[in-house]
Structures are given as structure tokens and as C-alpha cells.
Amino acid sequence: QAHKITKKFARAFYFASFFLRPQKRRAVYSIYAVCRISDESVDDVANLSDPKALTAVTRSIESAYSEVELVNPLLLAFRKSVIDYRIPKEYFDQLLKGMEMDLTKNSYANFDQLYSYCYRAAGVIGLIMLRVLGCNEPRAEESAVGLGVAMQLTNIIRDIPEDLDRGRVYLPQDEMDRFGLTKQDLLEHNISDKFSRLLRLQSKRAREFYLKAENGLGLIPDLRSRMVAAAIKELYLGILDSIERKGFDVFSKKIALSFWRKIGCLLKAVFIAYR
């Protein structure tokens, strides 16, 4: 089940996982599947203030960290992963806070607020992955968080139309104001100069976090694990490159990488990991 969920919902992530040894790959799939189901549960709630989905997810994670007997195969695999790789429950507590923000916040006043959300929604995923990849170097944590934040910022840029459909705008409000952009402009799917300049700012910011992530790759001792981290970075950076090449037109079609573009990213990741 975890394998199918990862393959269906996270193609880039799934591609990168091929570098992992089977045990680590299974752990990554089980963790991703629980996080994905959690995220989907929140996103599928019609009333964004309804806490029922989040409550169910919280119970699942709490039970996995407790000594209660489990029968759900996905939660059993998840429990084994967090035990085997000594993943602190605190990371998932932060992740749940990020999901709670999705239930209670539809917009963000500034980047400080947005960063707090990105850290909880994706930065802690970087910390979780660091444990699975076998890196215990404290200096690598900043880079791991940076990669998660960069990926989340890339998703925010790419998924503007979907988020609008859910009543959400993740672009910092003060920066929208600075460029003279309103929510109505977004709803009209107008690729104006002010829209492009705003997204260029978001893209530049994401690239700074990607650079921070790349600078920490050398701290990961295992070659295969370095390949995975480099592959994830290259695949998501490839999405950002595609968005820029299309002139920030995120409305016409959801931007994704072709099979051969993904292969190219994986080959580049191998080169980076060997450097």
C-alpha cells in the first residue's frame, strides 16, 4: 500500500528512491504514505475549519508511537520505520501543526509566517529523511530543512490554481501588496508583469534554499543516500526551472517533468553525489 501511494502521488520522490537500499526504501514509502494520507485528509475537507480529519491523523500517529497493538499494515510499517531509524515524535508533532495551519489559515501576512508553515509542512520531512538516510551530523539539519522548504515553495508556486480552488493563497500578502497584486488577479489567471515579478521573487527565494541544501550534501556519509538527497533536489529544481521557462504560466497546465527530464535529473544527481 505504501509503495502504491508513493508511486501515485509523488512521482519525483518515487524516482529518487530507486537509489536507496530496499530496507530504507520501504521505510521512506511508509513514512511518505502516512504523511500523504494525512495531507490528503486535510485537503479533502470541504470546510477548512473542520478538525475531524486532523484528529484522525493525530490518533494514527499517536498510536504508532504508543505500545498499543496495531493491525493496520501501513501503521505497522510506519511504527517499524520510526523505531528502526530513531525518528523523534516531535518531528511529526510539527508536521501535524503544519496540517492544522492548513485547516485554520487561508493566507499568510508575510514570509516569516509562510516560512513557519513551510518548516512544519516540509522542513521537518527533511529532518525525518536525514534520519532514514543515516546522517547524524547536526550541521546537516539546516540543509535538510532548507531542501524541504525549497520543495514546499516550489509546490506553492506550481499549485497556485489548486490552492485557489481550496480558498487558499500561500503567497505572502505583504509581497502581493508591494507588487499591486490582488486575490482577484489570481482568480482571473492573469499572467501580468506584476504577477511574473512576484513569482520571480518567490523563485529566487526557493533557489536560495536549494543552494543551502546542496551545500550540505557532502555531510551525508553514504553515497547512495547522497544520491537520493541530490536527486530529490534536482527533480524539484527541475520543476522550478520549467515554471520559469514557461514564463510563470502555472494556470494553463500543471507543470511536471517528462520521463526523460527525470532521468536527466537522476544522472546529474549521481554526478553531484560523487563530487
N, C-alpha and C positions, 0 to 999 in steps of 0.2 A: 504493500500500500504506500509506504513512504517513498519508494522508488518511483512509482507511478505519479504521485503528487508532484515530486520534484521535476520529473521529466515534463509533465504537462504545464506547470505554472512557472518554471524557472529554467528556460532552455539554456540561457547563458551560464547559469550556475551549474546546470547539469553537465554541460560540455566541459567546464573547468574541472569537475570532479573526477574525470577519467584519469587524471594524473595520480589520484590517491590510491593507496593500497585498499583492498576490499573492506577490511575492518573499519578504517577511517571513513571510507565512502558510505558504508551503512550508517555510521554514526551521524555523518553530515546529513544524510537523507532523512533520518528520523527526527533530527532537530529541526531541519528546514520544514518538514511536513507539519510538525506541531505548530511552528511559528506561522506557517502559511494558512493553516486551518484557522488559527487564531485571528490572523489578519482578515481573512475572508469572512469570518463570522462577524467581525466588526463592520466591514464594508457592506455586508448584505443586510444590515439592519436598516429598515426603512426610516424609522425615527432615530435620528442620530443621538438623541438623549436617552435612548433605551439601553440600560446597562445589562440586560439579560445575557447577551452573547458574551460579554466580557466576564460576567460572573461564572459562566460555564467553563470558559477557558481557564480562568484562575483556579477553579476547582480541579481541573485536569492536571495542571502543573503542580499544584499543592499536593495532590495525591501521588504524583510521580516522585516527589521529594520526601514523602512520608513513608511509613512502614506498612501502609495499608496494602492488602492484596489486590493486585491488578489483573484484569482479564483482557483488556483491550490490547491487541498486539502492538499497535503504534505506541501506546504509552509505555508498554513493557520495553520496547526498543529504546524509547526516549530515556527511560529510567536507567537502563544499562549504559547508555552513552554518557549521561551526566555523572554517573558513578565512575566509569572507566577513565574519563578524562578530567575528573575533579572540577566540574563546572559549577561555580558558585550559584546558588539560587538567586542571589542578588541581581545577577545579570537578567534573569527572566522577570524579576520584580520590576526592573527598569523597563523591560520590553512591554510589560503589561501597563505600565504608566503611559508609555507611548500610545498604546491602543486606547487607553482611557482618554487621552488628549484628542484622538480621532472622534470619540463619542461626544466630547464636550466643547471642542473648539472647531470652528469653521474657517478661521482666518488667524493670521499672525501679524502683530503690530510691527515687528522689526526682525532683523536676522538673529538677534540674541534669542528671541522666543523660538524662532524656527530652528535654530541650532539645538536648543534643548529638546525639541521634538525629534530632530534627526538623530541625535545621540541615542535617545531611548528607542526609536523605531529601527535604527540600523547600526549605529555606532557600537552598541553592545553586542550585536551579531558579530562584528569584527573581533571583539574580545572573546566571544564564545568560540569562533573559528580558530583563534590563536591557540586556545587550549587543545582543540582537536588536532591541530597541526603540530603539536608538540613543542611549541615555543614558550618557554618560561622566562624569557628576557623582559624585564619590566619596561625597558626602553622601547620595546616593540609595540607596547599598548597604544601609544599615541598614534602610531602609523596605522594600527588596526582600526582604531576609531575613525581616523581620517578616511580610510577606504570606505567604511560603512557610510559615513556622512556624504562622501563624494557620490556614492552609488544612489543614495536617497535623493540628493539634489538633482542627479541625472533623471531619476524617476519622476521627480516633481515637475521638471521641465517637460519631459515627454508626455506625462499623463495629465496635462492641464485640462483637456476636454473631458476626460473621465471624471476628474475631481469636480469640475464644474457641474456635471450631471448629478453629483452627490451633494452639491451645495457647498463645496469647499474651494477655497483659494489659498494655496500654500505660499504664493509669492508674498514677500514682506510688504505690508501695507504702506509703510513709510517710503519704500523704494518705488512702489506704484505711484504714490502721490508725487514723488520727485520727478518722475517721467511723464506725469499727467495722464496716467492710465487708470481707468475705472473697471469695475467688475463687468459693467455693461459692455465695455470694449471687448473684454474676453469672451463674453457670451455671443457677441456678433462675429467672432472668429476673424477679426480684422488684423492682418499681418502688417501693421503700420510701422513706421520708423521708430516710434516710441516703444512699441511692443518689442521690436527687434533689439533695441538698445537695452531694454530691461532684461531680456533673456540673455543678452551678451554678458551682462554683469553677473547673472546667475551662473552662466557657463564658466566665466573666468574664475569665479569663486570655487566652483566644483573642481576645476583643473588644479587649483592650489592645493586642495585636499588630496587629489590623485598624486600630485608630486610628493606630498608628505608621506603618502602610503608607499610610493616606490622607494623613497629614501630609507624605509625601514625593512625592505625585503631582505637585505643582507643579514639581518638579525635572526632570521629563521634558519636554524641549523640544517634541516633536512632538505635535500634537493627537490624531492617530489613535492614537499609542502610549499617550497618557494615557487615551484611551477604553478601550483594551484592559486596561490595568492596573486602571482603575476598574471595568470590567465583571467581571473575574475576582474582585475584592474583593467586589462586590455580589452576585454569584452564590453565592459560598461563604458570605458573611454571611447570605444568604437561607436557605441550608440550616441554618445555626445558629439563625436565627430560628424556622424550622419545628420544629426539635428542641425548642426552649424552649416553643413554643406547644402542643406535644403532651405537655408535662409530662415531658420527657426519656424518653419511651417509645421507645426505639430497638430494642425487641425485636419488637414486633408486625409491623412492616413497615419495610423500608429507606426512609428518608426522602429524597425527591428533589423538585425543583421542577417544577411543571407548565410547559407551554409558555408560557402567558400570564404566569406569575410570572417566567419567564426574560426575556420581552420587557419586563416592567416594570423588571427589574434593569438591562437594557441601556439603557433610556430614562433611568433615574436616573444611570447611568454617563456618558451624554452630558452631562447637566446638570453633574455633578461635574467633568468634564474641561474644560468651558467656564468654570468659575468662576475 
